[in-house]
Amino acid sequence: MRQPQRVAPKKPDYPAETSGSRLAAKARKLANKLTPEQRREHFNGAMAMIYGGAKEATLARH
């Protein structure tokens, strides 16, 4: 039987909402509206930015 994971308590002085958390929520909301083709374009562009390479980088998908 698995032991429950221990969660570190939140710092009492850390705000529940920050500008970063609001920005992340907005990004997720916009990303959920993308079509599969748009998601693929953004993903490929991000991978090219991270790993370098051609603008039209393609990855094998399973």
C-alpha positions in Angstrom: 0.0 0.0 0.0 1.4 3.4 -0.9 2.1 5.9 1.7 0.5 9.4 1.3 2.9 12.0 0.0 3.8 14.7 2.5 3.0 18.2 1.3 5.1 21.0 2.6 3.0 23.6 4.4 2.6 26.9 2.5 4.5 29.9 3.9 2.0 32.0 6.0 3.2 35.2 4.4 3.0 34.0 0.8 0.0 35.6 -1.0 -2.7 33.3 -2.5 -2.6 35.1 -5.8 0.3 36.8 -7.5 0.8 38.6 -10.8 2.6 35.4 -12.0 -0.3 33.2 -11.0 -2.8 35.5 -12.7 -0.6 35.5 -15.9 -0.4 31.7 -15.8 -4.2 31.3 -15.5 -4.7 33.7 -18.4 -2.1 31.7 -20.5 -3.9 28.4 -19.7 -7.3 29.9 -20.6 -6.0 31.1 -24.0 -4.1 27.9 -24.7 -7.3 25.8 -24.1 -8.9 27.7 -27.0 -6.2 26.6 -29.5 -7.0 24.1 -32.3 -4.7 21.0 -32.4 -2.9 22.5 -35.4 -2.2 25.7 -33.5 -1.0 23.8 -30.5 1.4 21.8 -32.8 2.7 25.1 -34.3 3.3 26.6 -30.9 4.9 23.4 -29.5 7.2 23.1 -32.5 8.2 26.7 -32.2 8.9 26.4 -28.5 11.0 23.2 -29.0 13.0 25.1 -31.7 13.6 27.9 -29.2 14.7 25.6 -26.4 16.8 23.2 -28.4 17.7 25.4 -31.4 17.4 24.2 -34.9 15.3 25.0 -37.9 12.1 27.0 -37.7 10.2 24.1 -39.2 11.4 21.6 -36.7 9.4 18.5 -36.6 9.4 15.8 -33.9 8.4 12.2 -34.0 5.0 11.6 -32.3 3.7 8.4 -31.1 
